[in-house]
Amino acid sequence: MKGATVFNRHSSRYIFRPPFIVRLEEFDEERLPTRFELSEAMEKNLPDLEIPEDLLNRLIEHARQEYPLESCGILAGKNGKTTKFYPMENTQKSSSCYLMAPEEQLRVFQEIEKEGLELSVIYHSHPHSPPFPSQRDVVSAFYPDSLILIISLMEDKISPIGAFQIEKGKIQPRVVKVIQNK
């Protein structure tokens, strides 16, 4: 791919792919889908997302701290139950897209693997739009074994969230179960 940053290091379970390596403005516009397809049928059926209330609150706080820019990060766990929160820097410094530094991603992926966890969720915020995947979000969904979680900051007091499985341009909403802390 023209203008791509070469990043040869990888862990045994993860391979870095655009947009996490390639700058977003280097996307080939012809690759963008012209429409979205909500789908019932996915090749893989990922579990719904279970997230502890305190972890969700930290995610929302991260999004608010980064406002008016998009926040981004990674959640790890097992079988749809998230247990670890990795806030990442949005190197794009943009209110409409995000990019994680490949070196930071690699460090997080290695830690997840070392702890015997799985990449559960790639999350980001939408500072000025609803918690539904944008066209760029659909094109950028390169980890089909993880969900996409979007936090909307359109409203002052409430931060609506949405979880989605995105596979080959198809979007399937997933249930988010917030687990009360004991």
Phi, psi and omega in degrees: 000128182300131177078008182286146175276127180276128180222096189278335181290140176207158175272175185288340184248352186230140175237133180280133180226160177303148008270009185284343177245314182279135178299141186299327181288355177267002178300144173276114184302334180292341179281345183288133178292151180271342178209161177260153179232110172286134189227143172270329186259116175240152178296319177246138178253099181285150177291156174297165184267125171250125183225129176297144183304317181295325178292317178298318178298323177293322177298313180295320178296320176300316179298318180292324178294326182276343180308136013270008178275161172287137171266164178204161178175190187228143172241141180234158178174209178215142175051042177082354180262113182276141181228342184231141184237124180236091175292140182239161176275135173276099183290346177284336182052050186234153175266000182232359176201168179220160177210128177265141178294129182303321181295320179291319176300314181300315180301315180294315179299320179294320178295318178301313180296316180300323181276002178073023179260180178235151171292112184263318190214138163257124181241155172200167180253157170243097184299331187229017181215166182295165180278062177229141184302132173280172177302318179297321178300318181294315180294328185271006182277081185262006180238082186294346179270007178229155178273163172251126177246129182239132178251123178265138177246024181294330182254147184292308189268332182244138177245092178299145178234157176215138177244141185217145167261126180237125183215119177052045177081358179262142183242129175233116177298144179238152179283139173250117177257116179269120182267124178295136177286146180266000000 
